[in-house]
Amino acid sequence: MLELVLWLPLLLFVMALMINFGTVASWRVRELSVARHAVWASRYPRGLARHPGGLAEDEPGSLIKPSCWWPDEATMSAGGAGNLAELDDPAFYHPVVRGPLPMGTVVDDELLDPTRGLLRGTAHLSRPFPLLGSLGPYRMDAEELLLDRQWQHREMHADAWDDQLWTTRTRRMPVIYTLPQADAVYIEDFVSAVIAILYAPFHIDLAPLDRDDEFIYYSRRFAGSGTFPYHGAPDFHPRLRLQNSWPCQSDCDASAEYVKKKVEELIKQIEGDRYSHPRIPSLAERMTDAFIGLYKAVQEELQRQIDAGADNAAALEAEITALETNINTLEQFKASLGR
């Protein structure tokens, strides 16, 4: 009994320390959870006022605390934490997002800077020990960091009203890049060239290149047949095959040579080149073959209607004969191209 009486205060003291330590450890885990909750609740575009852990109406600027397990005297908050020193990923330093770009294009490197947008969530707790109150209160601070850069359209606002990214379909180019402006004389020449083409007297003659009325007419006429192979007018415009990146950015002579080469390729697509391998047919030859194929397909479709017992078989036969005349004329024209 004497030994028990002597050891009992010490044992109770050790037990009180164990309970205090367990309590502090439990609140430490809660505090870390609260700090993490605060930073994730403020993650863009989750405004704190629209989140279950959002802004309190009666206390602007403060977070609503989980009342079931976070005391009123404790605090939790979230806010910006500055920028990171660096991220070791070469993709973050690509010229498209960091610059420099050719021809004087300026990149808004701050807008596409992945080290920005670092958020910090904090929590502070001060509570008395459950036992041995004479020790005074214990205090703890927790911090959680979150790097959150989504580059969503709402996040990429520009200063100018016209450059706001109101939807995901809005072009981001004017916001991310400051594109170089051409000299006024080039702009005027370009506008003049466009106007000259649009209002040229031969403008209607260019319709067969991409909106020929015969292709459109027959496509609509036989749209429900299921066997007619044409759907609208084909586009016969020659196309340039450009490289993904412009070569020789710092060598003007090499760039001029590249442009000259591409123009020569475009001319070959128009005039044709019988000596190249493989042979390049001319634009006239490609269009002639396309129209011959159209007329033959129409003849086959009309013949199917006649075989199916169409009431206007005589008119269809006359139309087939007229198309055969067109085919013969085009084949004679194609033969003259070879000469």
ROZAFI-347282 format. One line per 3 residues: number of its first residue (from 1); their letters; for each residue x, y, z of C-alpha. Coordinates in nm, 3 decimals. Last residue first. Layout:
% residues N
NUM	A	X,Y,Z | ...;
***
This chain:
% residues 339
339	RGL	-0.149,1.768,-12.746 | -0.249,1.594,-12.424 | -0.501,1.865,-12.351;
336	SAK	-0.669,1.802,-12.688 | -0.759,1.450,-12.579 | -0.933,1.594,-12.271;
333	FQE	-1.139,1.825,-12.490 | -1.246,1.532,-12.708 | -1.344,1.341,-12.392;
330	LTN	-1.539,1.644,-12.269 | -1.739,1.670,-12.592 | -1.813,1.296,-12.592;
327	INT	-1.935,1.316,-12.231 | -2.160,1.613,-12.306 | -2.317,1.429,-12.599;
324	ELA	-2.375,1.126,-12.375 | -2.548,1.357,-12.127 | -2.789,1.466,-12.398;
321	TIE	-2.865,1.102,-12.485 | -2.929,1.016,-12.119 | -3.168,1.313,-12.093;
318	AEL	-3.360,1.194,-12.398 | -3.392,0.848,-12.244 | -3.518,1.004,-11.920;
315	AAA	-3.783,1.199,-12.112 | -3.898,0.880,-12.283 | -3.907,0.685,-11.956;
312	NDA	-4.139,0.936,-11.790 | -4.358,0.677,-11.617 | -4.061,0.501,-11.458;
309	GAD	-4.068,0.122,-11.486 | -3.778,0.019,-11.259 | -3.557,-0.029,-11.566;
306	IQR	-3.616,0.336,-11.655 | -3.527,0.447,-11.303 | -3.211,0.238,-11.306;
303	QLE	-3.120,0.392,-11.645 | -3.150,0.739,-11.491 | -2.908,0.644,-11.212;
300	EQV	-2.660,0.496,-11.459 | -2.677,0.809,-11.676 | -2.627,1.029,-11.371;
297	AKY	-2.315,0.831,-11.275 | -2.185,0.869,-11.630 | -2.245,1.245,-11.619;
294	LGI	-2.064,1.282,-11.286 | -1.764,1.073,-11.395 | -1.726,1.284,-11.710;
291	FAD	-1.751,1.595,-11.488 | -1.476,1.471,-11.258 | -1.251,1.362,-11.545;
288	TMR	-1.277,1.709,-11.700 | -1.207,1.877,-11.364 | -0.890,1.676,-11.316;
285	EAL	-0.776,1.744,-11.673 | -0.838,2.118,-11.644 | -0.646,2.129,-11.315;
282	SPI	-0.351,1.958,-11.479 | -0.250,1.601,-11.404 | 0.077,1.545,-11.212;
279	RPH	0.264,1.233,-11.330 | 0.423,1.030,-11.053 | 0.696,1.089,-11.134;
276	SYR	0.721,1.423,-11.313 | 0.735,1.450,-11.693 | 0.363,1.502,-11.751;
273	DGE	0.353,1.809,-11.528 | 0.017,1.981,-11.479 | -0.079,2.344,-11.543;
270	IQK	-0.266,2.405,-11.217 | -0.095,2.156,-10.984 | 0.236,2.248,-11.148;
267	ILE	0.172,2.615,-11.067 | 0.122,2.525,-10.702 | 0.451,2.335,-10.692;
264	EVK	0.626,2.637,-10.846 | 0.473,2.858,-10.577 | 0.601,2.621,-10.308;
261	KKV	0.955,2.634,-10.448 | 0.952,3.013,-10.466 | 0.836,3.034,-10.104;
258	YEA	1.120,2.804,-9.993 | 1.373,3.008,-10.191 | 1.247,3.327,-10.024;
255	SAD	1.287,3.162,-9.684 | 1.644,3.059,-9.771 | 1.729,3.415,-9.871;
252	CDS	1.568,3.558,-9.554 | 1.777,3.339,-9.324 | 1.671,3.384,-8.960;
249	QCP	1.351,3.185,-8.979 | 1.501,2.934,-9.220 | 1.204,2.702,-9.228;
246	WSN	0.845,2.783,-9.129 | 0.717,2.509,-8.905 | 0.458,2.240,-8.984;
243	QLR	0.566,2.232,-9.349 | 0.333,2.354,-9.618 | 0.152,2.148,-9.880;
240	LRP	-0.024,2.413,-10.087 | -0.363,2.318,-10.223 | -0.506,2.351,-10.574;
237	HFD	-0.875,2.447,-10.579 | -1.093,2.168,-10.722 | -1.339,2.151,-10.434;
234	PAG	-1.611,1.895,-10.505 | -1.978,2.001,-10.534 | -2.237,1.825,-10.321;
231	HYP	-2.280,1.457,-10.240 | -2.181,1.237,-10.533 | -2.186,0.854,-10.538;
228	FTG	-2.554,0.800,-10.632 | -2.649,0.457,-10.501 | -2.862,0.540,-10.196;
225	SGA	-3.137,0.686,-10.413 | -3.248,0.950,-10.162 | -3.006,1.225,-10.265;
222	FRR	-3.066,1.171,-10.638 | -3.200,1.519,-10.719 | -3.000,1.692,-10.446;
219	SYY	-2.667,1.553,-10.567 | -2.773,1.612,-10.927 | -2.834,1.983,-10.865;
216	IFE	-2.524,2.041,-10.653 | -2.292,1.875,-10.903 | -2.458,2.068,-11.187;
213	DDR	-2.441,2.402,-11.001 | -2.067,2.392,-10.945 | -1.974,2.514,-10.600;
210	DLP	-1.597,2.455,-10.557 | -1.406,2.523,-10.878 | -1.720,2.530,-11.091;
207	ALD	-1.802,2.876,-10.945 | -1.490,3.044,-11.088 | -1.678,3.169,-11.397;
204	IHF	-1.903,3.377,-11.172 | -1.600,3.582,-11.065 | -1.503,3.662,-11.425;
201	PAY	-1.638,4.019,-11.399 | -1.424,4.078,-11.089 | -1.615,4.196,-10.782;
198	LIA	-1.492,3.938,-10.533 | -1.146,3.908,-10.689 | -1.081,4.283,-10.704;
195	IVA	-1.212,4.326,-10.350 | -0.972,4.060,-10.222 | -0.678,4.219,-10.408;
192	SVF	-0.762,4.566,-10.275 | -0.781,4.433,-9.921 | -0.440,4.268,-9.961;
189	DEI	-0.284,4.581,-10.113 | -0.422,4.797,-9.832 | -0.285,4.560,-9.569;
186	YVA	0.054,4.551,-9.740 | 0.071,4.934,-9.752 | -0.027,4.960,-9.386;
183	DAQ	0.276,4.759,-9.281 | 0.194,4.429,-9.117 | 0.119,4.407,-8.749;
180	PLT	0.295,4.148,-8.538 | 0.079,3.925,-8.317 | 0.059,3.987,-7.946;
177	YIV	0.004,3.636,-7.824 | -0.192,3.468,-7.545 | -0.504,3.684,-7.566;
174	PMR	-0.521,3.738,-7.945 | -0.455,3.365,-8.000 | -0.714,3.236,-7.754;
171	RTR	-1.000,3.225,-8.004 | -1.336,3.204,-7.829 | -1.495,2.860,-7.853;
168	TTW	-1.441,2.785,-7.482 | -1.658,3.084,-7.405 | -1.620,3.446,-7.289;
165	LQD	-1.247,3.469,-7.348 | -1.212,3.846,-7.325 | -1.011,4.006,-7.607;
162	DWA	-1.274,4.260,-7.713 | -1.292,4.408,-7.363 | -0.918,4.469,-7.349;
159	DAH	-0.739,4.377,-7.027 | -0.727,4.008,-7.106 | -0.894,3.721,-6.927;
156	MER	-0.731,3.380,-6.921 | -0.893,3.236,-6.608 | -1.241,3.223,-6.757;
153	HQW	-1.100,3.034,-7.057 | -0.943,2.767,-6.840 | -0.566,2.768,-6.806;
150	QRD	-0.594,2.493,-6.542 | -0.316,2.613,-6.313 | -0.349,2.483,-5.958;
147	LLL	-0.035,2.430,-5.753 | -0.161,2.343,-5.405 | 0.017,2.408,-5.075;
144	EEA	-0.102,2.297,-4.728 | -0.009,2.471,-4.403 | -0.075,2.382,-4.040;
141	DMR	-0.030,2.585,-3.719 | -0.056,2.448,-3.367 | -0.100,2.600,-3.018;
138	YPG	-0.120,2.429,-2.679 | -0.298,2.591,-2.391 | -0.155,2.614,-2.036;
135	LSG	0.042,2.346,-1.850 | -0.175,2.418,-1.547 | -0.457,2.241,-1.724;
132	LLP	-0.300,1.906,-1.643 | -0.565,1.715,-1.835 | -0.775,1.800,-2.142;
129	FPR	-0.499,2.036,-2.257 | -0.623,2.379,-2.343 | -0.678,2.470,-2.708;
126	SLH	-0.520,2.695,-2.972 | -0.562,2.597,-3.337 | -0.451,2.760,-3.660;
123	ATG	-0.526,2.641,-4.014 | -0.369,2.741,-4.343 | -0.435,2.673,-4.712;
120	RLL	-0.183,2.806,-4.961 | -0.237,2.839,-5.334 | 0.029,2.847,-5.608;
117	GRT	-0.122,3.002,-5.921 | 0.201,3.081,-6.099 | 0.475,2.826,-6.166;
114	PDL	0.294,2.706,-6.479 | 0.353,3.039,-6.659 | 0.112,3.051,-6.953;
111	LED	-0.033,3.393,-6.864 | 0.304,3.517,-6.743 | 0.468,3.425,-7.074;
108	DVV	0.235,3.651,-7.271 | 0.413,3.570,-7.595 | 0.522,3.845,-7.837;
105	TGM	0.534,3.778,-8.212 | 0.813,3.983,-8.372 | 0.848,3.783,-8.693;
102	PLP	0.977,3.474,-8.517 | 0.883,3.355,-8.166 | 1.080,3.403,-7.847;
99	GRV	0.900,3.273,-7.660 | 0.781,3.111,-7.339 | 0.463,2.927,-7.434;
96	VPH	0.528,2.854,-7.803 | 0.903,2.879,-7.744 | 0.891,2.565,-7.525;
93	YFA	1.004,2.632,-7.168 | 0.724,2.452,-6.986 | 0.771,2.148,-7.209;
90	PDD	1.129,2.116,-7.078 | 1.000,2.010,-6.734 | 1.195,2.104,-6.422;
87	LEA	0.945,2.340,-6.263 | 1.090,2.659,-6.125 | 1.097,2.897,-5.828;
84	LNG	0.729,2.852,-5.752 | 0.509,3.158,-5.747 | 0.320,3.348,-5.480;
81	AGG	0.113,3.175,-5.212 | -0.233,3.301,-5.296 | -0.505,3.254,-5.039;
78	ASM	-0.676,3.017,-4.801 | -0.806,3.039,-4.445 | -0.885,2.834,-4.136;
75	TAE	-0.918,2.952,-3.776 | -0.984,2.795,-3.435 | -1.199,2.978,-3.180;
72	DPW	-1.517,2.831,-3.323 | -1.403,2.471,-3.281 | -1.359,2.231,-3.573;
69	WCS	-1.529,1.893,-3.538 | -1.903,1.934,-3.582 | -1.890,2.303,-3.667;
66	PKI	-1.705,2.250,-3.995 | -1.583,2.608,-4.028 | -1.734,2.853,-4.274;
63	LSG	-1.441,3.043,-4.418 | -1.374,3.409,-4.351 | -1.367,3.698,-4.599;
60	PED	-1.710,3.830,-4.518 | -1.827,3.721,-4.172 | -2.207,3.721,-4.159;
57	EAL	-2.247,3.556,-4.499 | -1.978,3.301,-4.426 | -1.753,3.231,-4.720;
54	GGP	-1.734,2.875,-4.843 | -1.674,2.529,-4.699 | -1.981,2.393,-4.874;
51	HRA	-1.860,2.583,-5.181 | -2.024,2.869,-5.371 | -1.893,3.156,-5.151;
48	LGR	-1.542,3.010,-5.167 | -1.543,3.049,-5.542 | -1.477,2.714,-5.703;
45	PYR	-1.327,2.814,-6.037 | -1.047,2.783,-5.932 | -0.942,2.607,-5.610;
42	SAW	-1.066,2.787,-5.297 | -1.228,2.476,-5.147 | -0.908,2.282,-5.222;
39	VAH	-0.700,2.525,-5.014 | -0.943,2.528,-4.720 | -0.996,2.152,-4.713;
36	RAV	-0.622,2.091,-4.705 | -0.587,2.330,-4.411 | -0.884,2.163,-4.239;
33	SLE	-0.738,1.815,-4.293 | -0.405,1.928,-4.149 | -0.588,2.067,-3.845;
30	RVR	-0.783,1.746,-3.796 | -0.461,1.542,-3.796 | -0.311,1.784,-3.542;
27	WSA	-0.627,1.762,-3.332 | -0.580,1.385,-3.300 | -0.210,1.421,-3.217;
24	VTG	-0.290,1.680,-2.947 | -0.551,1.451,-2.793 | -0.317,1.151,-2.798;
21	FNI	-0.040,1.356,-2.636 | -0.273,1.489,-2.368 | -0.403,1.140,-2.290;
18	MLA	-0.048,1.005,-2.265 | 0.058,1.300,-2.047 | -0.238,1.236,-1.815;
15	MVF	-0.141,0.869,-1.790 | 0.216,0.968,-1.699 | 0.085,1.203,-1.430;
12	LLL	-0.151,0.935,-1.296 | 0.138,0.691,-1.275 | 0.354,0.946,-1.093;
9	PLW	0.078,1.031,-0.850 | 0.016,0.655,-0.783 | 0.380,0.562,-0.722;
6	LVL	0.410,0.665,-0.353 | 0.059,0.551,-0.260 | 0.114,0.223,-0.437;
3	ELM	0.448,0.177,-0.256 | 0.281,0.239,0.080 | 0.000,0.000,0.000;
***
